[in-house]
Each structure stands twice: as C-alpha cells, then as structure tokens.
C-alpha cells in the first residue's frame, strides 16, 4: 500500500520475516547507536542510582581490560551461536561461496571488498556462526577486524568480544597471525573511506594506496586471500539532501565525506526510507590463497610485488563470478582507487 509516495509493508507479514527485519534493525542500531546508548546507561547508573559503585568498577574494568582489543581472549563465545544471527543472515539473505581449500595448518589474512555501508556480508559470514564458514573451512576461526573505538564502549564491547572481533592495528594483526595455526583475520581494507562510496552501481574500491595489510602478511607469513561480497552495496539506496536543508546542514556539521549523497534504507513498517538496510542478496566469495614468504622486515619491493599480485587475484575473482552473483549491468565494473 502506498500513501504519499511511502510504500507500507503489508499487515499480514509472516512472523519469520518480521523477526528478520527486527534482527536487521537491531543490528544497525547496535552498530550506529550502541556505543552511545551504552555510555548513557552507564552514566545513568553512576549518577542517578545507588549502584554507582558498580558503574565505577565497570568503567575501571574497561580501562584495565583494554588489551582485549588485540589479544583475542576466549570469552562469551556463545554470542556467535545465537539464533538471532540466523534471522539476520536470512534477512538479505547472506551466503558464502568457497573456491579453494584452506588447510588449517596455517593462518590467513582475508582482505575483503567492498566495505559496504556497514559490511553486512562480512559480519554475517565471519563474525557469527549463522553461516557455513565452519563447515566450508573446518579448523579455522575467523576474527573480524574493526575500529578500536568499539572496545571502549560499555556493554556493546562485551558483544564484540564474544563475536571474536579484534581492533584494526598492526599489533592486533601480528598477534593474531604470527606463528599461529587456524586463525583468520578478516580485514575490510577499504575502511570508512570506502564506506562513503558504497552505493549501487560500479564497485569503487580503495586499494591502490592501501598496502599495510601486505606488509603484515609478509611479516607473519600468513597467506593472503581475496574476498568479494557481491550485492553488498545494494542494501542501501542513494539519496541526496537538498541544498541548505536541515539534513544538508547536519551533513556539513558532521563533515560527511560524500557531499550531499546519503544512504537510504527502509523503515520497520515501510519500504521507502529509513536506516534499516534493504533486503538484497549478498554473496561472499572466498578466493584463491596467495602464499607469501615470511619476511620480518619486508622491503618496499617485496610489498609492491605482492600488492600487485593481490590486485590481479582480486580482479580475477571479480571477473570470474560477477555474472553469477550480480544481475545488474552497472555492477559489472570494478573501479580501483
């Protein structure tokens, strides 16, 4: 049903689909507002309740436990197995494709593209057990690499720890991969800069100047694996804020890097606008591993060599699978920045 260009969801929607939408909405809230909510709740306990001492002790614990961001503790692993993540995976839906065997007698650095607005494919496949990762790659444990900021956020940090997240730093990656077997570091190389380019159309990847992950792979001897998530940039549409409008001023205030272009999702009960991602299939394809030598202090020539090899393998992976998992003609182009 439409009302003034707003398309509302039907009243008789199966409970399963409602749960899937709720899971997607909860996920976007957790990522965007979870940290602020956690701090607000902690401050409320500290300033307005008789349990202020609990909030104080927890705040102290967050500070003392800051090494959790890079030392991979085995806590709260049940978080990965929650049925809730299955609803999230089925919402889009998200699937995983294996192209080569990855023996569990070594470590791997998954360099995954594109980042997307909020990396739904990588999160579902590599930060939860809702998908087929453990079945397709037995003996391997995946660790999604994220911003260190998340480990200082009250309450939500514990969820991240349970999901095996690690901070995006060289220290964290080396600790995870060096002299380790069966560990997989999943790095979204394009980062936030690429997220601002994650709109429907040609895939714009931030890659040519990103070489730190190559250096880490050489330092640890971990095999590089190109990973591509088809459909990742379609879960949000492209909208524009009117010049001098309220939203245009907000974007300028927060120094939004995409001008007046903004991602547009859907709401819980309507499909026309909102922050909830849209339903669109995401297929994450894990490519061929690139074995690299272990070089404690890699030279510039070594980094350039394997960076070039990685670009070639990622491009091959995209070209080989784009017609299988992408049905939109404008998505058949790969733009490397």
N, C-alpha and C positions, 0 to 999 in steps of 0.2 A: 504494500500500500504506500502511495506517495502523497505527501502533503507539503505544498510549497517547496518542491524540489528535494524534500527529505524522504528517503525511502525507508520505511519502517519494517522491522522484522515481523514475520507472521506470528500470530498469537499461539498457534499450535506448533511449536518447535519441539522436537524430541528432547527429553531430559539430557541425553548424551551430548547433543550439540550445545545445549545451554551450559553444561559443565565444561565443555571445551572452550567456549567463549569466555567463561568465567576464569579459566586457567590462564588464557592469554591475557586477559585484562589484569589479573593479579600479578602476572609476570612483568608486564610493562610498568605497573605501579611499583613493584619491588625494585626494579632497576632504576627508575627515574626518581621516585619519591621515598623509597625505603629508607635510605640513609637519613634524610631529613626527619622522617617520622620517628626513626629510632632515637635520634638526638632529642626531639621534642618530648618523647615519652620519658627518656632518661632524666631530662631536666625537670619534668613534672614530678617524678618520683623524688628527685633531690630537693626541690624547693617547696613542694606542696603536700608532702605526705610524711608520716612518721617513719617511713622506711628509707629516709635519706641516706642512712649509713650503707644500705645495700647498693644504692646507686653509686655512692662514693667508692665502695670496694670494687664494683664492676668497672667503673672508669679507670681505677688503678690497674685492674687486671688487663684491660685493653692496652694500656701503656706497657706493662711488663711482658705482655704476650705478643708484642709487635713482630717478633721474629717468625710468627706463624705465617707471615706473608711469603716467606721464602724457604721454610724448612719442611714443608709437606707433612704435617702431623696427621696421624690416623685417628681423627675424631669425627663423630657424628656421621659416619659413612652411610647410615640408614637414609640420610637425606637424598642420596642418589636413587634410591629404590622406591621412593614414594609413588603411589598410583597417580598422584596429581600430575606428575610429569608426562605420564602416558596421555592424559587428556590434552596437555599442551602440545605434545607431538602430533596427535591426531587432528588437532585444530587446523593445521595448514593444509595437508599433513607433511611431516618431515620424514625423509627416508635416507638411507646410507647405502652407497654402492662401493664395493671392493673391486679393484682391478688387479692387484698383485698381493701375494702373501707377504706378511711382515713377521718374520721369526721373532720370538720373544727373548732371544738371547742377546739383544742389544737395545739401545734406546733410539728414539726417533723425535725429530722436530717437524711437526706438521705446520707448514706455512699455508694458511687457509685464506681464500679470497672468494667473493668480495666480503668486506666487513658487514655491509648492510647497515640499516639504521640502528639495530640492536642485536645483530648476529644471532638470529633465531635458530638457524640451521646448526651452527657450531655449538651453541648452547645445548640444544636438544640432543645432539649426537654424542657430544664429548664431555658434557658436564652432568649428564644424568644417565641412568641405566634403562631409560624408556625405549631406546632404540636397539639396534643389533650390533653395536660395537663389540661387546664381549663375545658374541657368537662368531662374528666375522674375523676378529683379531684376538683369539684366545691367548691368555697370558700377558696381555698388555693392559696398562692402566692409564687412562687419559687424564690430563690436567689442563684445564682451560686457563690461559694466561689472561689476566685482567689488570685494571688500574690498581695501584697500591692503595688508593683512596678508600676502596671498598673494605679494607681490613681495619679501618679506624671507625667504621660506622657501627654504633651499638646494635646488637641483636641480629641485624642482617649479616654481619661478619660471620656469625656462627653458621648461618646457612651456607655462605660461601665456603667456609672451611669444610663443611660436610660434603659439599659438591666437588672437593679437591681442587678448588681454584688456587692459583699462585699469582704473585704480583709480576708485572711486566718490568723486569730488571735483569741485567746480565747475571747478577749474583744468584737470583732465583733460578734462572735457566741452567746455569752451570751446576748448581747444587742438585737440580732435578735430573740432569742428563749425564754428567761426568761420572764414569766408572759405575754406571747403573744399568740394570737389565730390565726390560719390560716397561720402562716409563715412556710416556708420550707427552711432550709439551706441545700444546695446540696454540699457536700464535697467530693472531689476526694482524698481519704485518702492516696493512694499510692504516690501522688505528682510527682515531677520531677523525683525522683529515679525510680519510676515505668515506667515513660515515656521512659526511656532508655532501658526498657525490652519489650516494646510494639511492638513486631514483630510477624509475622504469626507463628502459632504453638501453643504449650501448653500455657495457660494463666499463666503468672508469676505475682503474686500479692504481694505487700509489705503490710503485715498485722500483722504478729505475734508481732512485736515490736511497732506498732502504736496503742497507747491506749489513746492518748489525747482526741480523739473525744468521747470516752466512758465517760471520766471524765466530759466533757462539757454536755453530755446528762444527767448525774446524777445531775449535779449542777442546771440544768434548768428544769429537769423533762420532757424534750422533748422525744418523742418516737423515737427509732432508727429504721431505715428502710433500709434493704439491697437492693441495686440496682445493676443490672448487665447488661452491654451492650455487647451483642453478635455481633461479627463482627468488633468491634472497632479496633482490632489490625491488621485488614486486609486492611485498607485503604492505608497503605504504605507497600511496599515490603522490603526485606532485601538485602542490598548491602554491599560490602566491598571495602575499599580504599586500593589500592596497597601499600605495604610497601615502605617507603621513597618517595612516590609520593607527588605531591603538596597537594592533599586533605588529605593525611596521616599527613603531617606536619601541615596543618590547624587544624585538629582534635586534635593534640597534643598541639598546641598553645592555643586553647580554652579549654583545659583539658576535652575533650569529655570522658564521663564515660562508653562508650560501646566499647572501643578499636577502632578497625578499622571497626566496624559494623555501618552502616548508613542506615537511612530510605530512600527508593527510591519511589518517586511518579511518576507523569507524567507531561507533558507539556500541554500547551493550545491547540496546534495543533498536538501533537503526544503523543503516549501512553507509550513510552519506558523509559523515565527518566524525572526528574523534581521535583519541590517541591509541585505541586498541588496534593492533595490526589486522590487516585483512587476510581472509583465507586465500592462500595461494600455495600450490605445491612447491616444496623446496627439496631438491635432490642434491645431496652432498656426495661428491665423487672423490675417493681417495686414490691418488695416482701412484706412479712408479717411484719407489725409493731411490734416492741418489746417494750412493755410498761416498763418503768423503774421508780422507785421511785425518788422523788426529795430529794437529799442529798446535802446540801450546801457544806459540806466538806467530800466528799467520801473517804473512807479508801481504801487501796490497795486491800483488799479482795473484796470490792464491785466492783472495776474496773475490777479485774481479772474475777470475776463471770460473769459480763455482756459482757466482751470481749469474753469469751468462748462461751456464748450464741450466740453472733453475728456471730462468725466464723461458728458455727453449722448451723445457719439460712442461711447465705450466701452460704455455701456449699450445703445445701438442695435446695436452689433456682437454683443454677447452675446445679445440677444433674437432677432436675425435668424438666428443659427447654432446656438443651444442645442439645438434639436430635431434638427438634422442630425448633431451630433457628440457628443451626450450622451444616453445611453439610460436613465439613472437618474432617476426623478421628483424625488428630493430634491436633484438638482443643478440644477434649473431656476430656482433662486432666487439672486439676487445681493444680498449684504449689504455695504453700503459703510460703513466705519468711519472 
